[in-house]
């Protein structure tokens, strides 16, 4: 029997939380080799109904 493969830690799952304070989050994966520090993406927050910065939290 072959042991199950471990989840690849080069591409971890991260949560992107809205900076608008609504508590809305996106879940995505990122390449840790290309983006070693915290990621910030500008995405749509449906609670605030506008585009805001989403910051990575682990």
MOPAC internal coordinates of N, CA, C and O (Angstrom, degrees):
PM7 1SCF
backbone

  N    0.0000 0     0.00 0     0.00 0    0    0    0
  C    1.4548 1     0.00 0     0.00 0    1    0    0
  C    1.5302 1   110.06 1     0.00 0    2    1    0
  O    1.2310 1   120.78 1   -42.12 1    3    2    1
  N    1.3327 1   116.11 1   137.88 1    3    2    1
  C    1.4593 1   121.96 1  -179.09 1    5    3    2
  C    1.5284 1   108.75 1   -97.08 1    6    5    3
  O    1.2310 1   121.00 1   -45.92 1    7    6    5
  N    1.3397 1   115.69 1   134.08 1    7    6    5
  C    1.4702 1   120.56 1   179.47 1    9    7    6
  C    1.5278 1   109.63 1   -66.68 1   10    9    7
  O    1.2310 1   119.24 1   -35.85 1   11   10    9
  N    1.3469 1   119.05 1   144.15 1   11   10    9
  C    1.4694 1   121.08 1   178.94 1   13   11   10
  C    1.5229 1   110.81 1   -65.06 1   14   13   11
  O    1.2310 1   120.76 1   -34.23 1   15   14   13
  N    1.3301 1   116.16 1   145.77 1   15   14   13
  C    1.4662 1   121.30 1  -178.67 1   17   15   14
  C    1.5213 1   110.92 1   -71.88 1   18   17   15
  O    1.2310 1   120.62 1   -40.28 1   19   18   17
  N    1.3118 1   116.42 1   139.72 1   19   18   17
  C    1.4669 1   121.31 1   176.91 1   21   19   18
  C    1.5238 1   108.95 1   -73.04 1   22   21   19
  O    1.2310 1   120.44 1   -29.18 1   23   22   21
  N    1.3224 1   116.76 1   150.82 1   23   22   21
  C    1.4607 1   121.39 1   177.18 1   25   23   22
  C    1.5201 1   108.27 1   -65.63 1   26   25   23
  O    1.2310 1   120.44 1   -42.31 1   27   26   25
  N    1.3165 1   116.76 1   137.69 1   27   26   25
  C    1.4621 1   122.27 1  -174.86 1   29   27   26
  C    1.5316 1   110.63 1   -68.65 1   30   29   27
  O    1.2310 1   119.99 1   -61.05 1   31   30   29
  N    1.3287 1   117.61 1   118.95 1   31   30   29
  C    1.4647 1   121.36 1  -178.60 1   33   31   30
  C    1.5266 1   113.14 1   -84.95 1   34   33   31
  O    1.2310 1   120.09 1   178.61 1   35   34   33
  N    1.3417 1   117.44 1    -1.39 1   35   34   33
  C    1.4636 1   119.18 1   173.12 1   37   35   34
  C    1.5253 1   109.13 1   -74.19 1   38   37   35
  O    1.2310 1   120.53 1   150.21 1   39   38   37
  N    1.3409 1   116.59 1   -29.79 1   39   38   37
  C    1.4635 1   122.42 1   179.35 1   41   39   38
  C    1.5246 1   110.12 1  -120.58 1   42   41   39
  O    1.2310 1   119.50 1  -105.18 1   43   42   41
  N    1.3416 1   118.57 1    74.82 1   43   42   41
  C    1.4687 1   120.31 1  -178.10 1   45   43   42
  C    1.5307 1   111.85 1   -75.12 1   46   45   43
  O    1.2310 1   120.96 1   -22.05 1   47   46   45
  N    1.3235 1   115.77 1   157.95 1   47   46   45
  C    1.4659 1   122.03 1   173.02 1   49   47   46
  C    1.5211 1   107.29 1   -80.34 1   50   49   47
  O    1.2310 1   120.56 1   -48.87 1   51   50   49
  N    1.3318 1   116.54 1   131.13 1   51   50   49
  C    1.4683 1   121.07 1   179.38 1   53   51   50
  C    1.5179 1   109.65 1  -126.48 1   54   53   51
  O    1.2310 1   120.90 1   -23.90 1   55   54   53
  N    1.3406 1   115.87 1   156.10 1   55   54   53
  C    1.4572 1   122.12 1   174.24 1   57   55   54
  C    1.5114 1   108.11 1  -104.51 1   58   57   55
  O    1.2310 1   120.45 1   -44.65 1   59   58   57
  N    1.3270 1   116.74 1   135.35 1   59   58   57
  C    1.4575 1   122.26 1   174.07 1   61   59   58
  C    1.5243 1   107.00 1  -108.05 1   62   61   59
  O    1.2310 1   120.26 1   -64.03 1   63   62   61
  N    1.3368 1   117.11 1   115.97 1   63   62   61
  C    1.4701 1   121.05 1  -177.46 1   65   63   62
  C    1.5229 1   109.93 1  -104.09 1   66   65   63
  O    1.2310 1   120.76 1   -40.40 1   67   66   65
  N    1.3181 1   116.16 1   139.60 1   67   66   65
  C    1.4625 1   122.99 1  -178.05 1   69   67   66
  C    1.5301 1   111.24 1   -65.54 1   70   69   67
  O    1.2310 1   120.75 1   -41.35 1   71   70   69
  N    1.3335 1   116.17 1   138.65 1   71   70   69
  C    1.4660 1   120.93 1   176.24 1   73   71   70
  C    1.5254 1   111.03 1   -85.79 1   74   73   71
  O    1.2310 1   120.09 1   176.77 1   75   74   73
  N    1.3442 1   117.43 1    -3.23 1   75   74   73
  C    1.4639 1   120.64 1   179.19 1   77   75   74
  C    1.5243 1   111.52 1   -77.31 1   78   77   75
  O    1.2310 1   120.13 1   172.24 1   79   78   77
  N    1.3341 1   117.36 1    -7.76 1   79   78   77
  C    1.4488 1   120.59 1   178.16 1   81   79   78
  C    1.5187 1   114.18 1    83.00 1   82   81   79
  O    1.2310 1   120.22 1  -164.37 1   83   82   81
  N    1.3314 1   117.18 1    15.63 1   83   82   81
  C    1.4612 1   120.51 1  -178.49 1   85   83   82
  C    1.5269 1   111.79 1   -86.51 1   86   85   83
  O    1.2310 1   120.27 1   162.90 1   87   86   85
  N    1.3290 1   117.09 1   -17.10 1   87   86   85
  C    1.4571 1   120.41 1  -178.01 1   89   87   86
  C    1.5059 1   113.45 1    85.47 1   90   89   87
  O    1.2310 1   119.88 1  -177.11 1   91   90   89
  N    1.3309 1   117.84 1     2.89 1   91   90   89
  C    1.4627 1   121.44 1  -179.88 1   93   91   90
  C    1.5238 1   109.99 1   -74.07 1   94   93   91
  O    1.2310 1   120.17 1   -40.19 1   95   94   93
  N    1.3462 1   117.28 1   139.81 1   95   94   93
  C    1.4670 1   121.15 1  -179.06 1   97   95   94
  C    1.5135 1   111.10 1  -132.06 1   98   97   95
  O    1.2310 1   121.19 1   -28.81 1   99   98   97
  N    1.3197 1   115.33 1   151.19 1   99   98   97
  C    1.4535 1   123.89 1   167.07 1  101   99   98
  C    1.5222 1   106.69 1  -111.39 1  102  101   99
  O    1.2310 1   119.85 1   -30.77 1  103  102  101
  N    1.3317 1   117.89 1   149.23 1  103  102  101
  C    1.4538 1   122.29 1   175.53 1  105  103  102
  C    1.5144 1   107.25 1  -116.97 1  106  105  103
  O    1.2310 1   120.36 1   -50.14 1  107  106  105
  N    1.3341 1   116.93 1   129.86 1  107  106  105
  C    1.4589 1   121.35 1  -179.06 1  109  107  106
  C    1.5179 1   109.68 1  -149.34 1  110  109  107
  O    1.2310 1   120.52 1    -0.11 1  111  110  109
  N    1.3229 1   116.61 1   179.89 1  111  110  109
  C    1.4555 1   122.54 1   175.91 1  113  111  110
  C    1.5188 1   108.16 1  -116.80 1  114  113  111
  O    1.2310 1   120.56 1   -27.82 1  115  114  113
  N    1.3427 1   116.53 1   152.18 1  115  114  113
  C    1.4614 1   119.06 1   176.49 1  117  115  114
  C    1.5101 1   109.50 1  -138.90 1  118  117  115
  O    1.2310 1   121.09 1   -24.38 1  119  118  117
  N    1.3102 1   115.52 1   155.62 1  119  118  117
  C    1.4516 1   121.75 1   177.42 1  121  119  118
  C    1.5248 1   107.67 1   -88.73 1  122  121  119
  O    1.2310 1   120.49 1   -66.79 1  123  122  121
  N    1.3219 1   116.66 1   113.21 1  123  122  121
  C    1.4657 1   121.51 1  -175.21 1  125  123  122
  C    1.5347 1   111.63 1   -68.64 1  126  125  123
  O    1.2310 1   119.89 1   153.91 1  127  126  125
  N    1.3258 1   117.82 1   -26.09 1  127  126  125
  C    1.4751 1   120.04 1   178.96 1  129  127  126
  C    1.5209 1   111.32 1   -69.93 1  130  129  127
  O    1.2310 1   120.28 1   142.65 1  131  130  129
  N    1.3370 1   117.08 1   -37.35 1  131  130  129
  C    1.4676 1   120.88 1  -179.41 1  133  131  130
  C    1.5246 1   112.30 1   -84.52 1  134  133  131
  O    1.2310 1   119.95 1   147.49 1  135  134  133
  N    1.3340 1   117.71 1   -32.51 1  135  134  133
  C    1.4708 1   122.53 1  -177.08 1  137  135  134
  C    1.5212 1   109.66 1  -127.39 1  138  137  135
  O    1.2310 1   119.36 1  -103.38 1  139  138  137
  N    1.3320 1   118.82 1    76.62 1  139  138  137
  C    1.4621 1   119.70 1  -176.43 1  141  139  138
  C    1.5277 1   113.87 1   -71.21 1  142  141  139
  O    1.2310 1   119.59 1   152.27 1  143  142  141
  N    1.3564 1   118.40 1   -27.73 1  143  142  141
  C    1.4661 1   118.89 1  -179.46 1  145  143  142
  C    1.5243 1   110.18 1   -95.70 1  146  145  143
  O    1.2310 1   120.97 1    -0.74 1  147  146  145
  N    1.3234 1   115.76 1   179.26 1  147  146  145
  C    1.4610 1   121.50 1  -174.77 1  149  147  146
  C    1.5258 1   111.24 1   -63.23 1  150  149  147
  O    1.2310 1   121.33 1   -44.03 1  151  150  149
  N    1.3119 1   115.07 1   135.97 1  151  150  149
  C    1.4504 1   121.82 1  -176.82 1  153  151  150
  C    1.5323 1   110.65 1   -87.60 1  154  153  151
  O    1.2310 1   120.27 1   -38.06 1  155  154  153
  N    1.3359 1   117.10 1   141.94 1  155  154  153
  C    1.4623 1   122.37 1   173.80 1  157  155  154
  C    1.5264 1   107.16 1  -129.43 1  158  157  155
  O    1.2310 1   120.64 1   -59.50 1  159  158  157
  N    1.3377 1   116.39 1   120.50 1  159  158  157
  C    1.4627 1   121.33 1   178.94 1  161  159  158
  C    1.5224 1   108.88 1  -123.81 1  162  161  159
  O    1.2310 1   120.61 1   -34.46 1  163  162  161
  N    1.3301 1   116.44 1   145.54 1  163  162  161
  C    1.4572 1   121.48 1   176.55 1  165  163  162
  C    1.5215 1   107.08 1   -94.97 1  166  165  163
  O    1.2310 1   120.90 1   -68.55 1  167  166  165
  N    1.3455 1   115.88 1   111.45 1  167  166  165
  C    1.4531 1   121.29 1  -177.00 1  169  167  166
  C    1.5248 1   110.32 1  -134.52 1  170  169  167
  O    1.2310 1   121.24 1    -9.08 1  171  170  169
  N    1.3341 1   115.22 1   170.92 1  171  170  169
  C    1.4677 1   121.21 1  -177.50 1  173  171  170
  C    1.5239 1   110.62 1   -81.66 1  174  173  171
  O    1.2310 1   120.88 1   -50.09 1  175  174  173
  N    1.3306 1   115.93 1   129.91 1  175  174  173
  C    1.4606 1   122.22 1   174.29 1  177  175  174
  C    1.5277 1   107.69 1  -105.27 1  178  177  175
  O    1.2310 1   119.77 1   -72.16 1  179  178  177
  N    1.3495 1   118.05 1   107.84 1  179  178  177
  C    1.4634 1   119.78 1  -176.74 1  181  179  178
  C    1.5290 1   113.72 1   -68.29 1  182  181  179
  O    1.2310 1   119.45 1   159.08 1  183  182  181
  N    1.3273 1   118.65 1   -20.92 1  183  182  181
  C    1.4644 1   121.05 1   178.10 1  185  183  182
  C    1.5334 1   109.08 1   -73.90 1  186  185  183
  O    1.2310 1   120.82 1   133.74 1  187  186  185
  N    1.3449 1   116.03 1   -46.26 1  187  186  185
  C    1.4712 1   120.51 1   178.37 1  189  187  186
  C    1.5258 1   111.40 1   -81.51 1  190  189  187
  O    1.2310 1   120.23 1   166.58 1  191  190  189
  N    1.3289 1   117.17 1   -13.42 1  191  190  189
  C    1.4670 1   125.26 1  -178.97 1  193  191  190
  C    1.5200 1   113.06 1    56.08 1  194  193  191
  O    1.2310 1   120.96 1  -136.36 1  195  194  193
  N    1.3438 1   115.77 1    43.64 1  195  194  193
  C    1.4664 1   121.92 1   174.45 1  197  195  194
  C    1.5201 1   109.43 1  -160.62 1  198  197  195
  O    1.2310 1   120.79 1   -10.27 1  199  198  197
  N    1.3296 1   116.09 1   169.73 1  199  198  197
  C    1.4599 1   121.01 1   177.06 1  201  199  198
  C    1.5272 1   109.10 1   -83.39 1  202  201  199
  O    1.2310 1   120.49 1   -48.60 1  203  202  201
  N    1.3267 1   116.67 1   131.40 1  203  202  201
  C    1.4622 1   122.72 1   179.01 1  205  203  202
  C    1.5227 1   108.42 1  -138.61 1  206  205  203
  O    1.2310 1   120.58 1   -11.94 1  207  206  205
  N    1.3347 1   116.49 1   168.06 1  207  206  205
  C    1.4666 1   120.61 1   174.93 1  209  207  206
  C    1.5141 1   110.01 1   -75.36 1  210  209  207
  O    1.2310 1   120.82 1   -42.04 1  211  210  209
  N    1.3248 1   116.04 1   137.96 1  211  210  209
  C    1.4525 1   122.60 1   174.21 1  213  211  210
  C    1.5127 1   106.79 1  -115.20 1  214  213  211
  O    1.2310 1   120.11 1   -55.17 1  215  214  213
  N    1.3393 1   117.40 1   124.83 1  215  214  213
  C    1.4574 1   122.57 1  -178.86 1  217  215  214
  C    1.5088 1   110.85 1  -103.68 1  218  217  215
  O    1.2310 1   121.10 1   -33.65 1  219  218  217
  N    1.3249 1   115.50 1   146.35 1  219  218  217
  C    1.4607 1   121.54 1   179.73 1  221  219  218
  C    1.5179 1   110.74 1   -73.41 1  222  221  219
  O    1.2310 1   121.27 1   -43.18 1  223  222  221
  N    1.3230 1   115.17 1   136.82 1  223  222  221
  C    1.4682 1   120.46 1   169.08 1  225  223  222
  C    1.5073 1   106.77 1  -132.59 1  226  225  223
  O    1.2310 1   120.93 1   -34.87 1  227  226  225
  N    1.3340 1   115.83 1   145.13 1  227  226  225
  C    1.4710 1   118.70 1  -174.77 1  229  227  226
  C    1.4899 1   112.11 1   -99.62 1  230  229  227
  O    1.2310 1   120.10 1   180.00 1  231  230  229

